[in-house]
Amino acid sequence: MASTLKWLKLLADPTRVRIVRALREEKLSVAELQEVMAMGQSRISSQLAQLKAAELVSDERSGKNIFYQLAKPAGAETLALERILSVVEAAAAEIPECPRDDEALALVLAKRADRARAYFDELAGKFGRKYVPGRSWKGLAETLLKLMRPGVVADLGAGEGTLAQLLAQRAEKVIAVDNSEKMVEFGARLAAEHGYTNLEYRHGDIGSPPIDSDSVDLALFSQALHHAARPAAAVEEAYRITRPGGTVVVLDLLKHDFEEARELYADTHLGFSEVELRGFLESAGFTEIESAIVDKEPEPPGFQTLMAIARKAG
Protein backbone atom coordinates (compact mmCIF):
# COMPACT_ATOMS: atom_id res chain seq x y z
CA MET A 1 0.00 0.00 0.00
CA ALA A 2 1.30 3.47 -0.89
CA SER A 3 2.53 5.62 1.99
CA THR A 4 2.05 9.40 2.01
CA LEU A 5 4.88 9.80 4.53
CA LYS A 6 7.21 7.76 2.33
CA TRP A 7 6.24 9.87 -0.68
CA LEU A 8 6.97 13.08 1.21
CA LYS A 9 10.35 11.77 2.31
CA LEU A 10 11.26 10.78 -1.25
CA LEU A 11 10.23 14.16 -2.62
CA ALA A 12 12.68 15.96 -0.37
CA ASP A 13 15.16 15.20 -3.18
CA PRO A 14 15.04 17.76 -6.06
CA THR A 15 15.92 15.16 -8.70
CA ARG A 16 12.93 13.02 -7.77
CA VAL A 17 10.70 16.08 -7.83
CA ARG A 18 11.86 16.78 -11.37
CA ILE A 19 11.18 13.19 -12.44
CA VAL A 20 7.68 13.21 -10.98
CA ARG A 21 6.88 16.51 -12.72
CA ALA A 22 7.98 15.09 -16.09
CA LEU A 23 6.02 11.87 -15.61
CA ARG A 24 2.94 13.84 -14.61
CA GLU A 25 2.80 15.07 -18.20
CA GLU A 26 3.66 11.90 -20.14
CA LYS A 27 4.93 8.31 -20.02
CA LEU A 28 8.68 8.47 -20.62
CA SER A 29 11.56 6.06 -21.11
CA VAL A 30 14.82 6.36 -19.20
CA ALA A 31 16.49 7.66 -22.37
CA GLU A 32 13.85 10.37 -22.71
CA LEU A 33 14.23 11.32 -19.05
CA GLN A 34 17.98 11.59 -19.63
CA GLU A 35 17.32 14.03 -22.42
CA VAL A 36 14.83 16.05 -20.39
CA MET A 37 17.02 16.30 -17.32
CA ALA A 38 20.49 16.26 -18.94
CA MET A 39 21.53 13.60 -16.45
CA GLY A 40 23.22 10.20 -16.60
CA GLN A 41 21.31 6.94 -17.04
CA SER A 42 22.49 5.31 -13.82
CA ARG A 43 21.41 8.24 -11.66
CA ILE A 44 17.95 8.41 -13.21
CA SER A 45 17.47 4.63 -13.02
CA SER A 46 18.40 4.69 -9.34
CA GLN A 47 15.86 7.41 -8.58
CA LEU A 48 13.16 5.64 -10.59
CA ALA A 49 13.76 2.43 -8.64
CA GLN A 50 13.11 4.28 -5.37
CA LEU A 51 9.99 5.96 -6.72
CA LYS A 52 8.71 2.63 -8.00
CA ALA A 53 9.39 0.88 -4.68
CA ALA A 54 7.31 3.57 -2.98
CA GLU A 55 4.51 2.97 -5.53
CA LEU A 56 4.68 6.55 -6.73
CA VAL A 57 5.56 5.50 -10.29
CA SER A 58 4.96 2.34 -12.29
CA ASP A 59 6.47 0.95 -15.46
CA GLU A 60 5.26 -0.92 -18.52
CA ARG A 61 7.06 -2.50 -21.45
CA SER A 62 6.34 -1.40 -25.02
CA GLY A 63 8.40 -3.36 -27.52
CA LYS A 64 12.05 -3.04 -26.53
CA ASN A 65 11.43 -0.02 -24.31
CA ILE A 66 10.24 0.38 -20.74
CA PHE A 67 8.13 3.46 -20.08
CA TYR A 68 7.57 4.99 -16.65
CA GLN A 69 4.45 6.81 -15.54
CA LEU A 70 2.88 8.13 -12.36
CA ALA A 71 1.02 5.55 -10.32
CA LYS A 72 -2.76 5.40 -10.69
CA PRO A 73 -4.06 4.73 -7.18
CA ALA A 74 -7.70 4.02 -6.39
CA GLY A 75 -10.05 5.21 -3.70
CA ALA A 76 -8.65 7.31 -0.86
CA GLU A 77 -5.12 7.08 -2.29
CA THR A 78 -6.22 9.17 -5.26
CA LEU A 79 -6.73 12.18 -3.01
CA ALA A 80 -3.36 11.51 -1.33
CA LEU A 81 -1.64 11.56 -4.73
CA GLU A 82 -3.34 14.81 -5.70
CA ARG A 83 -2.08 16.41 -2.50
CA ILE A 84 1.44 15.09 -3.14
CA LEU A 85 1.40 16.54 -6.66
CA SER A 86 0.42 19.94 -5.29
CA VAL A 87 3.48 19.71 -3.02
CA VAL A 88 5.60 18.80 -6.06
CA GLU A 89 4.49 21.91 -7.93
CA ALA A 90 5.17 24.10 -4.90
CA ALA A 91 8.65 22.57 -4.54
CA ALA A 92 9.32 23.05 -8.27
CA ALA A 93 9.25 26.82 -7.78
CA GLU A 94 12.43 26.42 -5.71
CA ILE A 95 14.26 24.22 -8.24
CA PRO A 96 15.99 26.33 -10.92
CA GLU A 97 16.19 23.43 -13.43
CA CYS A 98 12.41 22.97 -13.65
CA PRO A 99 11.65 25.62 -16.33
CA ARG A 100 14.35 24.13 -18.53
CA ASP A 101 12.93 20.65 -17.90
CA ASP A 102 9.60 21.89 -19.28
CA GLU A 103 11.28 23.12 -22.47
CA ALA A 104 13.25 19.89 -22.85
CA LEU A 105 10.12 17.78 -22.34
CA ALA A 106 8.29 19.67 -25.08
CA LEU A 107 11.26 19.04 -27.39
CA VAL A 108 11.36 15.32 -26.53
CA LEU A 109 7.66 14.92 -27.23
CA ALA A 110 7.98 16.81 -30.52
CA LYS A 111 10.77 14.42 -31.55
CA ARG A 112 8.66 11.43 -30.61
CA ALA A 113 5.94 12.68 -32.93
CA ASP A 114 8.44 13.13 -35.76
CA ARG A 115 8.65 9.53 -36.93
CA ALA A 116 10.72 10.29 -40.01
CA ARG A 117 13.40 12.01 -37.96
CA ALA A 118 13.42 9.15 -35.44
CA TYR A 119 13.89 6.68 -38.30
CA PHE A 120 16.85 8.54 -39.75
CA ASP A 121 18.40 9.07 -36.32
CA GLU A 122 18.34 5.30 -35.90
CA LEU A 123 19.69 4.78 -39.40
CA ALA A 124 22.51 7.23 -38.78
CA GLY A 125 23.60 5.17 -35.80
CA LYS A 126 24.06 2.12 -38.06
CA PHE A 127 25.76 3.88 -40.99
CA GLY A 128 29.27 2.56 -41.51
CA ARG A 129 28.99 -0.41 -39.17
CA LYS A 130 28.80 -2.83 -42.08
CA TYR A 131 31.26 -2.75 -44.93
CA VAL A 132 29.87 -1.55 -48.24
CA PRO A 133 32.50 -1.05 -50.98
CA GLY A 134 33.08 2.62 -51.72
CA ARG A 135 30.85 3.98 -48.96
CA SER A 136 32.36 6.07 -46.20
CA TRP A 137 31.63 9.16 -44.12
CA LYS A 138 34.63 10.89 -45.74
CA GLY A 139 33.32 10.22 -49.22
CA LEU A 140 29.85 11.42 -48.30
CA ALA A 141 31.20 14.56 -46.60
CA GLU A 142 33.38 15.49 -49.55
CA THR A 143 30.49 14.94 -51.97
CA LEU A 144 28.19 17.20 -49.93
CA LEU A 145 30.88 19.86 -49.66
CA LYS A 146 31.20 19.89 -53.44
CA LEU A 147 27.51 20.78 -53.62
CA MET A 148 27.88 23.70 -51.22
CA ARG A 149 28.79 27.28 -51.99
CA PRO A 150 29.03 28.65 -48.46
CA GLY A 151 30.49 32.09 -49.31
CA VAL A 152 32.68 33.41 -46.48
CA VAL A 153 33.10 30.94 -43.63
CA ALA A 154 34.41 31.39 -40.09
CA ASP A 155 35.69 28.12 -38.62
CA LEU A 156 35.74 28.98 -34.92
CA GLY A 157 38.06 26.79 -32.88
CA ALA A 158 39.50 25.30 -36.06
CA GLY A 159 42.39 23.32 -34.54
CA GLU A 160 44.72 22.08 -37.26
CA GLY A 161 42.09 23.02 -39.82
CA THR A 162 41.03 19.73 -41.44
CA LEU A 163 37.47 20.95 -41.85
CA ALA A 164 38.62 24.44 -42.88
CA GLN A 165 40.65 22.94 -45.73
CA LEU A 166 37.67 20.90 -46.94
CA LEU A 167 35.48 24.02 -46.86
CA ALA A 168 38.14 26.04 -48.71
CA GLN A 169 37.60 23.84 -51.75
CA ARG A 170 34.24 25.52 -52.34
CA ALA A 171 34.05 28.61 -50.16
CA GLU A 172 34.84 32.12 -51.33
CA LYS A 173 37.00 32.48 -48.23
CA VAL A 174 37.57 30.59 -44.98
CA ILE A 175 38.79 32.28 -41.80
CA ALA A 176 40.10 29.69 -39.35
CA VAL A 177 40.39 30.93 -35.76
CA ASP A 178 42.19 29.10 -32.95
CA ASN A 179 43.70 30.16 -29.64
CA SER A 180 46.77 27.94 -30.05
CA GLU A 181 49.63 29.67 -31.87
CA LYS A 182 51.13 26.30 -32.79
CA MET A 183 47.82 25.13 -34.30
CA VAL A 184 47.58 28.34 -36.31
CA GLU A 185 51.16 27.97 -37.57
CA PHE A 186 50.63 24.32 -38.47
CA GLY A 187 47.33 24.98 -40.24
CA ALA A 188 48.69 27.97 -42.16
CA ARG A 189 51.66 25.88 -43.31
CA LEU A 190 49.36 23.08 -44.54
CA ALA A 191 47.13 25.58 -46.35
CA ALA A 192 50.16 27.03 -48.14
CA GLU A 193 51.45 23.58 -49.07
CA HIS A 194 48.08 22.62 -50.53
CA GLY A 195 47.62 25.91 -52.36
CA TYR A 196 44.59 27.21 -50.48
CA THR A 197 44.99 30.94 -51.07
CA ASN A 198 41.45 31.57 -49.81
CA LEU A 199 42.15 30.04 -46.37
CA GLU A 200 43.39 32.42 -43.68
CA TYR A 201 44.38 31.41 -40.18
CA ARG A 202 44.02 33.90 -37.35
CA HIS A 203 45.18 33.56 -33.76
CA GLY A 204 42.37 34.40 -31.34
CA ASP A 205 39.76 33.16 -28.91
CA ILE A 206 36.29 32.07 -30.02
CA GLY A 207 34.93 34.24 -27.22
CA SER A 208 36.20 37.30 -29.12
CA PRO A 209 37.24 36.21 -32.64
CA PRO A 210 39.31 38.69 -34.67
CA ILE A 211 36.66 38.97 -37.40
CA ASP A 212 34.68 42.04 -38.49
CA SER A 213 31.00 42.29 -37.63
CA ASP A 214 28.46 41.19 -40.29
CA SER A 215 31.22 39.78 -42.49
CA VAL A 216 30.69 35.99 -42.79
CA ASP A 217 27.95 33.88 -44.36
CA LEU A 218 28.56 30.84 -42.19
CA ALA A 219 29.90 30.64 -38.63
CA LEU A 220 30.90 27.14 -37.62
CA PHE A 221 31.75 25.56 -34.24
CA SER A 222 32.92 21.97 -34.70
CA GLN A 223 33.54 20.36 -31.29
CA ALA A 224 34.88 23.70 -30.07
CA LEU A 225 32.14 25.21 -27.92
CA HIS A 226 32.72 22.90 -24.95
CA HIS A 227 36.26 24.32 -24.73
CA ALA A 228 35.00 27.90 -24.42
CA ALA A 229 35.19 29.62 -21.05
CA ARG A 230 31.82 31.27 -21.75
CA PRO A 231 29.91 29.31 -24.41
CA ALA A 232 26.94 31.70 -24.49
CA ALA A 233 29.30 34.63 -25.15
CA ALA A 234 31.00 32.69 -27.96
CA VAL A 235 27.61 32.14 -29.64
CA GLU A 236 26.85 35.85 -29.24
CA GLU A 237 30.13 36.59 -31.05
CA ALA A 238 29.11 34.22 -33.83
CA TYR A 239 25.94 36.28 -34.19
CA ARG A 240 28.00 39.48 -34.33
CA ILE A 241 30.26 38.30 -37.15
CA THR A 242 27.48 36.67 -39.22
CA ARG A 243 25.81 38.70 -41.94
CA PRO A 244 22.03 39.16 -41.92
CA GLY A 245 20.64 36.06 -43.61
CA GLY A 246 23.71 34.04 -42.62
CA THR A 247 23.90 30.73 -40.78
CA VAL A 248 25.53 29.31 -37.68
CA VAL A 249 26.23 25.59 -37.30
CA VAL A 250 27.22 23.98 -33.98
CA LEU A 251 28.50 20.43 -33.64
CA ASP A 252 29.28 19.53 -30.06
CA LEU A 253 28.95 16.85 -27.42
CA LEU A 254 25.63 16.10 -25.83
CA LYS A 255 25.83 16.64 -22.08
CA HIS A 256 27.56 13.70 -20.37
CA ASP A 257 29.08 12.80 -17.01
CA PHE A 258 32.52 11.53 -18.12
CA GLU A 259 34.54 13.76 -15.79
CA GLU A 260 37.84 12.38 -17.09
CA ALA A 261 37.28 14.41 -20.28
CA ARG A 262 38.45 17.51 -18.42
CA GLU A 263 41.92 16.00 -18.01
CA LEU A 264 42.09 13.85 -21.13
CA TYR A 265 40.83 16.40 -23.66
CA ALA A 266 41.11 19.72 -21.78
CA ASP A 267 37.31 20.06 -21.91
CA THR A 268 35.92 23.01 -19.98
CA HIS A 269 32.30 21.82 -20.17
CA LEU A 270 30.94 18.27 -20.27
CA GLY A 271 28.87 18.94 -23.36
CA PHE A 272 25.48 20.64 -23.50
CA SER A 273 21.86 19.58 -23.38
CA GLU A 274 19.84 20.22 -26.51
CA VAL A 275 17.70 22.79 -24.69
CA GLU A 276 20.81 24.54 -23.34
CA LEU A 277 22.37 24.86 -26.80
CA ARG A 278 19.12 26.10 -28.32
CA GLY A 279 18.95 28.61 -25.48
CA PHE A 280 22.41 29.99 -26.36
CA LEU A 281 21.33 30.48 -29.97
CA GLU A 282 17.98 32.06 -29.13
CA SER A 283 19.50 34.44 -26.55
CA ALA A 284 22.13 35.53 -29.06
CA GLY A 285 19.38 36.50 -31.54
CA PHE A 286 19.40 33.59 -33.97
CA THR A 287 16.10 32.29 -35.36
CA GLU A 288 14.85 29.22 -37.29
CA ILE A 289 16.72 26.99 -34.84
CA GLU A 290 16.91 23.29 -35.66
CA SER A 291 18.68 20.67 -33.56
CA ALA A 292 19.18 16.92 -33.42
CA ILE A 293 21.39 14.25 -31.91
CA VAL A 294 23.20 12.98 -34.99
CA ASP A 295 25.60 10.33 -33.72
CA LYS A 296 26.41 8.09 -30.77
CA GLU A 297 29.73 6.35 -30.26
CA PRO A 298 29.31 2.62 -29.57
CA GLU A 299 32.24 2.39 -27.15
CA PRO A 300 32.12 3.69 -23.56
CA PRO A 301 31.59 6.41 -22.47
CA GLY A 302 29.25 6.58 -25.48
CA PHE A 303 29.70 10.24 -26.42
CA GLN A 304 26.81 11.61 -28.47
CA THR A 305 27.05 14.38 -31.06
CA LEU A 306 24.58 17.25 -30.92
CA MET A 307 24.00 19.43 -33.98
CA ALA A 308 22.23 22.79 -34.12
CA ILE A 309 21.66 25.08 -37.09
CA ALA A 310 20.18 28.58 -36.94
CA ARG A 311 19.94 31.77 -38.98
CA LYS A 312 20.48 35.45 -38.45
CA ALA A 313 17.43 37.30 -39.69
CA GLY A 314 18.01 39.26 -42.87
Residue pairs with C-beta under 8 A, 6 or more apart in sequence:
1 55
1 77
2 54
2 55
2 56
2 71
2 73
2 77
2 80
2 81
3 54
3 55
4 80
4 83
4 84
6 54
7 54
7 56
7 80
7 84
8 84
8 87
10 16
10 50
10 51
10 54
10 56
11 17
11 20
11 84
11 87
11 88
11 91
13 47
14 91
14 95
14 97
15 37
15 39
15 43
15 47
16 47
16 50
16 51
17 88
17 91
17 92
17 95
17 98
18 37
18 92
18 95
18 97
18 98
18 101
19 33
19 37
19 44
19 47
19 48
19 51
19 57
20 51
20 56
20 57
20 70
20 85
20 88
21 88
21 89
21 92
21 98
21 101
22 28
22 33
22 36
22 37
22 101
22 105
23 57
23 68
23 69
23 70
24 70
24 85
24 88
25 105
26 105
26 109
27 60
27 67
27 68
27 69
28 36
28 67
28 68
28 69
28 108
29 65
29 66
29 67
29 68
30 41
30 44
30 45
30 48
30 66
30 68
31 41
31 65
32 108
32 112
33 39
33 44
33 48
33 68
34 40
34 41
34 44
35 104
35 107
35 108
35 273
35 274
36 101
36 104
36 105
36 108
37 44
37 97
37 101
37 104
38 104
38 255
38 273
38 275
38 276
39 257
40 256
40 257
43 257
48 57
48 59
48 68
51 57
52 58
52 59
52 68
55 71
55 73
56 70
56 71
56 84
57 68
57 69
57 70
57 71
58 68
58 69
58 70
58 71
58 72
59 66
59 67
59 68
59 69
60 66
60 67
60 69
61 67
70 81
71 81
73 80
73 81
92 98
100 273
100 275
100 276
100 279
103 275
103 279
104 273
104 274
104 275
107 274
107 275
107 278
107 291
111 117
111 118
112 118
117 292
121 292
121 293
121 294
124 294
124 295
125 295
125 296
127 137
128 135
128 136
128 137
141 166
142 166
145 166
145 167
145 169
145 170
146 169
146 170
148 170
148 171
149 170
149 171
150 167
150 170
150 171
150 172
150 217
150 218
151 171
151 172
151 216
151 217
151 218
152 171
152 172
152 173
152 174
152 175
152 215
152 216
152 217
152 218
153 164
153 167
153 171
153 173
153 174
153 175
153 216
153 217
153 218
153 219
153 220
154 174
154 175
154 177
154 209
154 211
154 216
154 218
154 219
154 220
154 238
154 241
154 242
155 161
155 163
155 164
155 167
155 174
155 175
155 176
155 177
155 220
155 222
156 177
156 206
156 209
156 219
156 220
156 221
156 224
156 234
156 238
157 177
157 178
157 179
157 206
157 221
157 222
157 223
157 224
157 225
157 227
157 228
158 164
158 176
158 177
158 178
158 183
158 187
158 201
158 222
158 224
159 178
159 180
159 183
159 187
159 224
160 183
160 186
160 187
160 190
161 176
161 178
161 183
161 186
161 187
161 190
161 191
161 199
161 201
163 220
163 222
164 174
164 176
164 187
164 191
164 199
165 190
165 191
165 194
165 196
165 199
167 174
167 220
168 174
168 191
168 196
168 198
168 199
171 198
171 218
172 198
173 198
173 199
173 200
174 196
174 198
174 199
174 200
175 200
175 202
175 211
175 216
176 184
176 187
176 199
176 200
176 201
176 202
177 201
177 202
177 203
177 204
177 205
177 206
177 209
177 210
177 211
178 184
178 187
178 201
178 203
178 204
179 203
179 204
179 205
179 206
181 203
184 201
184 202
184 203
187 201
188 201
191 199
191 201
202 209
202 210
202 211
203 210
204 210
206 221
206 224
206 225
206 227
206 228
206 234
206 237
207 228
207 229
207 230
207 233
207 234
207 237
208 237
209 237
209 241
211 241
212 241
213 240
213 241
214 240
214 241
214 242
214 243
214 244
215 241
215 243
216 241
216 242
216 243
216 246
217 242
217 243
217 246
217 247
218 242
218 246
218 247
218 248
218 249
219 238
219 241
219 242
219 246
219 247
219 248
219 249
220 248
220 249
221 234
221 235
221 238
221 248
221 249
221 250
221 251
221 252
222 251
223 251
223 252
223 253
224 252
225 231
225 234
225 235
225 250
225 252
225 269
225 272
225 277
226 252
226 253
226 267
226 268
226 269
226 270
226 271
226 272
227 266
227 267
227 268
227 269
228 234
228 268
228 269
229 268
231 269
231 272
231 280
232 280
232 283
232 284
235 248
235 250
235 280
235 281
235 283
235 284
235 286
236 283
236 284
236 285
238 248
238 284
239 248
239 284
239 285
239 286
239 312
242 248
242 312
243 312
244 312
244 313
244 314
245 311
245 312
245 313
245 314
246 311
246 312
247 309
247 310
247 311
247 312
248 281
248 286
248 309
248 310
248 311
248 312
249 307
249 308
249 309
250 277
250 281
250 306
250 307
250 308
250 309
251 294
251 305
251 306
251 307
252 271
252 272
252 277
252 305
252 306
253 270
253 271
253 272
253 303
253 304
253 305
253 306
254 271
254 272
254 273
254 274
254 293
254 303
254 304
254 305
254 306
255 270
255 271
255 272
255 273
255 276
256 270
256 271
256 301
256 302
256 303
256 304
257 270
258 270
258 301
258 303
259 270
261 267
261 270
262 268
262 270
271 303
271 304
271 306
272 280
272 306
274 291
274 293
274 306
274 308
277 291
277 306
277 308
278 289
278 291
278 308
281 289
281 308
281 310
282 289
285 312
285 313
286 310
286 311
286 312
287 310
287 311
287 312
287 313
288 310
288 311
289 308
289 309
289 310
290 308
290 309
290 310
291 306
291 307
291 308
291 309
292 306
292 307
293 304
293 305
293 306
293 307
294 305
294 306
294 307
295 304
295 305
296 302
296 303
296 304
296 305
297 303
297 304
